[in-house]
């Protein structure tokens, strides 16, 4: 076997391989056996048909194709290892993505020729990232918590502890009601248009536009029929612009009683003796959140500032992989809100492919930032411990609230490899932040 290596760009190599027929020949008989194992050949049990019979059944070229596949699978890593040792001695050689392999010559009695195309992590020319980090971190600004913010937070806290009291009156905005309803279009029930004891907070606007207004004023036990014109731009295109018929029964009306702001209420929240204690805790929590947001802003600003001055040619497979990841993140976020991803795309008048094209520059920027952080870690010898990786992975699993069976099905190696990068990036940011002290 011989090969020649070419570098069309800084992030791509091609290895053209030539294999003498004598070296390929042992794989030809193995290929015939493999095909015999997978093919029904009359008069023979699977795997027992002789070479000539297999050749007559499937053709010589199919056997040669299988022989080439077997040869490449066995020698692929060896070829790359030798190429790296010979051509990249003392240099970075880190393939990314899946290799592209194409057979360029395959014929009976002839040598086999094939080509391997690989994308590589690019060489990274970093700027003075220490100076950039110091400059960005010098802009740190955490605004003080205002009294209005404290009062708003306390108001939300009181709202969250509101008691529901069943009342014998008409439903008003702010009330919690439970209803049975059924919706139809032209006499045909619409998908998802029927529910029993459906809870609604009047005024929140979670139902179809106009639905909550139509049931305001009803009392428990009352029934009503009404029509509703759906806006033309409504996200569910199947009913957008249509006129729907609804029948509804009001099952209950509940008033929300918000507790008074008092020391008794403060004590009901836990380890507090007065409203002053709660206000102090709320103020501290708001301040901590402001500091967290500023920390995240500074981290992103630092990473983007360093990346903008970094010279690197980003491989296409990495951009493609990142755009797929961004699409998966959007899909998960959409579905977590109870929306169908396909309907969401229809509402946006977008396609998956269109979004990926639009996000190409954002994906390239995200990849570049990841490579910058990786290179800083390499230069400064920053590496997470096994415990830090384990902690990062455990937090992610806990955040996703996975069932025990789902956790068992996780690819642990891939999970920990991913969180090795997460933990490493965290340590890089901590190292950069320490420069400002």
N, C-alpha and C positions, 0 to 999 in steps of 0.2 A: 504494500500500500504506500502511495505517495500522495502528497497534497501540496497545494499552493495557497497562500493566504493573501487576501487583498483587503484594503480598508477604504471603502467608498467615502466614508466620513469618519469624524472623530467618535461617533457613537454606533458605528456599524462595521462588522467584519464579515467577509465571505470566505469560506474554506472550500476549495474545489478539490475533491478527492478522487483518485484513480486506483481501482482495485484490479489486479491481474485476475484473469479467469481462474487460474489455478488456486488462488486464494478464496475465490467465491465458491468454487466447485463443491466443497464439503457442505455448504449451506443449501445446495440445490436438492440433495437427497433429503435433508432435514425438512425442507420446504414441502416436498412431496408428501412426507409423513404427516406434517401439520394439516395439509389440505385433505389428505385421506381421513384424518381424524374428524374433520368437519363436514365431509361430503358423503352423501349416500351414493355408493357405487355398486351396481348390481352384481351379485355373486360374491361380494366380499364384506366382511365385517369392517366397521369403521377402524381406520388405522392399520389395516392389514393388506390393503391393495398394493401391489408392486409398482415401482416407478413408471414403467411403460404404460400400465393400465391407467394410472392417475394422469399421465401425460395425454393419453388419448381421450380421457374423460373431460379434462378442463383446458387442455392446451398448454404447450410448452411455455408460452409467455407468462401465463398466470403463475406457473411454478417459479419462473425467474423473478417475477415481482415479489413473491413471498420470500425467496432467497435473499433478495436485496434488502427487504424489510428486516429479516433476521440478522443479516450482517450489520446493518446500520445500528440496530438496537444494541447489539453486542459491543460495537466498537465506537459508538458515538462519544461516550464520556472519555475514552482513551484518546480519541482524536483531539478533543478540546483540551484535555490535560497536556498533551504533548505540544499543542499549538501555544498554549499559555506559557509553558516552561521555555519554549524556544523563542517565541516571538515577543513575549511580554515579561521577560525576566526583569524583576525589580520594578515593574510597572503595575498599575491597577488593571485587573482583568475580572470584571464583574458583569456577567451576562444578565439581562433583564428580559422578562417576557418569555414566550415560547419560541424556540428556534423554528425557522422555516427550512424544510428539507425538500429538495427537488432532485429527482433522478434525471440526468441529462443524457445518459447512454446506457442501454440495456439490450443485449442481443445474444442469441445462442453462440457460445464459444468465444465471445468477445469480453473485453474488460468492462467492469462496471464503473460508471462515472456518476457522481452525485455532488450536489452543492449544499452546503450548510450556510444559512444567513442568520447572524446573531446581532441583536442590539446590545450595546454595552452602556453601563453607567458612564456619563461623560466626565472628562477631567474638569475639576471645579477650580476656578480662579477667584478666590475670595478677596474682598477688599479688607481694609483694616476694621474688622468686625468689632474689636474691642472699643475703638474710638466711636464707631457708629452707635454701639450700645450705650456708651456713656452719654452721648449727645441726646439720644431719644429718651433715656431714663431721666435725664435732667428736666424733662417737661412734665414730670409727674405732678398731677394736680387732683386732689381728692376734695370735692366740695363738702362743706359742713352740712349736716342734716338740719333742715328747717323745721320750725314748729308745725307748719302746715303739713309737712310730710309725716310727722309723728301723729298728728290728729287724724290724717287720712288712714294711716295704718291701723290706728286704734278703732276707727270707724269700721274698717273691714273686719277686724277681729270681732267686734260686737255683732256685726251682721252674720258672721260665721256661727255665732252662738244663738242666733234667733230661734225662738220656739215657734212651732206650728200649732195654731189653735183653730180647730174647725169652727166655722161661723155660719150662721143662717142668714145670709144676705147675698146680694149680687156680687159677682167676681169683679175685682178692681185691679188695676196695674199694681204689681208688686206681690199679689196673692199667688200662692201655689195652688194649682187646681189639678184634678185628675179627671180625664175624659176618655170616653170610648168614641172613636171616630172611624169613618170609612169614606174614602175618596174614590171617585170614578170619572172616567172620561168617555163620554158618549155611551153611558150605560155599562161600560166595562171597568171593573176594578183595576186601579193602577198598582203597579208593583211598589210595595212599601207604603201603600196608602191606607192601611188599616191597622188599628192598635186598640188594645183594651187597657183601661186604667193608666193611660199615658200621662206622666207628670209634666206639667208646664209651669214655669214662672212667668206670669203675664208681664210683658214689657221687655223681656230679654231678647226677643226677636230670633228665637231658634227655629221657629216653624216657618212655613211658607209666608211670604209677605201678605199681610192682611188677615191671616188665620187667627192670630191672637186678638186682633181688634174685633173680629166677628163673634168671638165667644165671650168677650168682656160684657158684663151685665147679666149673664146667665146665673141661675141659682142651681144648687144641687138638686138633681132629679129632673131638671128641665131638659127637653130635647129640641133640636133645631136643625133645619136644613138650609143650606146657603150655597151660592156659587162663588167661585174665586177665580179671577183672571190672573194667571201666572205671568210675571214679567218676561218679555221676549229674551232677555239676556240671562235668565235663570240658569244655574250651573247644570241642572238635570235637563239635558236637551230633549228628552222624550216628552216632557210636559211643558217646556219653555214656550210661552206665547199661547198656551191652550187655556180653555175655560173648564174648570173642574167643578164637579158637584160633590158636596160633602153633606153627610148626616152626622150629627154629634149628640152625645148625651153627657151632661155634666154630672159627674159622680160625687165630687166633693170640692168645697172651697175652703181654703185654709189661709188664715191671716198670719203674717210673720211678726212676732213680738220681739223687738230688739231690746236686750237688757240695758238697763240704765248704767251709766258710767259711775261706778261707786267702788268703795273699798270691798264691799261684799262680792261684787263681780270680780274684782282683782284676785281675791282669795280663792274664788272658784276656778281660777286658771291654773293653780298649782302653787309653787313655792313663792308666793307674793303676799305681802301683808297690807299693801295699799296701792292706790292708783299711781302714786309716785314711783313705786317699784316697777310697775308694769311699763310706765312711760320711759324709765331709765333703760329697761331691757329692750324695749322697742327701738329706742334711739341708738343703742349700741348695735342692735341687729341691722338697722338701716345703714349705719356707718360702716359696718363690716361688709355689707353688700356693695356699697359705693367703692370701697377699697378693692374688693374682688374685681369689679368691673374695670376699674382703672388699671389693675394689674394685667387683666386680659388685653386691654387696649394697648398698653405699653409693650406687651409681648408680641402682639401682632404687628405693631408699628415697627418694632425692632427687627423682626424677621423680614418684613417687607422692605425695610430700608437696606438691610444687608443684601437681600436677594436682588434688589434693583441695581446694585453696583457689582453684582457677581457676574462673571462671564462663564457661560456654560451652554452647550448645545443639548437641548432636551430631546431624548429619543421619542419617536412617535408612539411606540407601544406604551410608554409610561403615561403619555397624555391621554391615550385611548382608555387605558385602565382607570385613570382618575376620573374621566368623564362618566364612565360606567358607574363608578363608586358614587359620584354626585347624584346620578339618576336614581340609584338604589336608595340613597339617603332621602331624596324627595319623595319617593314612593312610600317608604316606611313612615315618614312624617305625615303624609296625606292620609294613609290608611289608619294611622293612630288617631286621627280626628274623625274616623267613621266615614270617610269619603272613599268612593271607588276611584282608583287612580285613572282608569280610562275616562271616566266622566270628568275628572278634574282636568285632564289634558284637553278634552273636547271643549270645556268651558274656556280654557286659555287659548283655544284654537291653535294648539301645538301638537307636534308628534315627538316621540322619544328621540328619533334621529335629529329632528330640528332643534330640540333642546341641547343635545350633545354638540351640535355644530355651534350654537350660540355660546355654549360654555367652554369652548375650546381654549380661549385665552385665559379664562379663570382656572381651568384645569392645568394648563401649562404653568401658571403662577403658583398654584398649590404644590405641584411637583417640584418646582424650583426651590420653594421654601423648604420642603422636606429634604431635598438634597443638600441645601445649605446647612441645615441643622445637623444632618448626618456627617458632613465634612468637618464642621466645628468639633463635633464629638470625637472624630478620628484624630484631629490635630491636637486636641487638648486631653486626649486619653480619658474621655468621659464614658463610662459604661455602667449601666444599672446592675445591681446585685440580683441574685435569684429571688430574694425576698421582695425586692421592689417590683420585679416583674410579676410575681405571684399576687402581690397586693393590687396592682393595676388591673390584672385580669379578673380578680375576685370582685373588685368594685364594679367592673363592667357587667359581670354576670348578675350581681345583685341588682344593679340599676335596671336591667332588662326583665327582672322578675321571672326568670325561666323556671319551668317545672323541672322536677328531678330527672324525668325521662329525657327532656330536651338537653339538659346539661350533660347527660351521659353520651348523647349523640354528637357533642361538639368535637371538632378536630382539635385536640389539645395542643398538638405541635404547632398548627397554624395560629391558634389563639395566642399562645405564648410568644411566638415569633412576632406577631402583630404588636402585642403589649410590650415586648422588648423595645420596639421603636417608640411607643408612647412614653414608657418610663425613661428612655434615653433622652427624648426631647425635653421632658420635664427637668431632668438634671442639667441639660444645656441651658435652659432658661434660668434656672437657679444660679448657675455659674455666671451667666451674663449679668444677672441682677446684682450679684455680689460685687461686680466691678464698680458700681456706683457708690459703694460705701468706702 
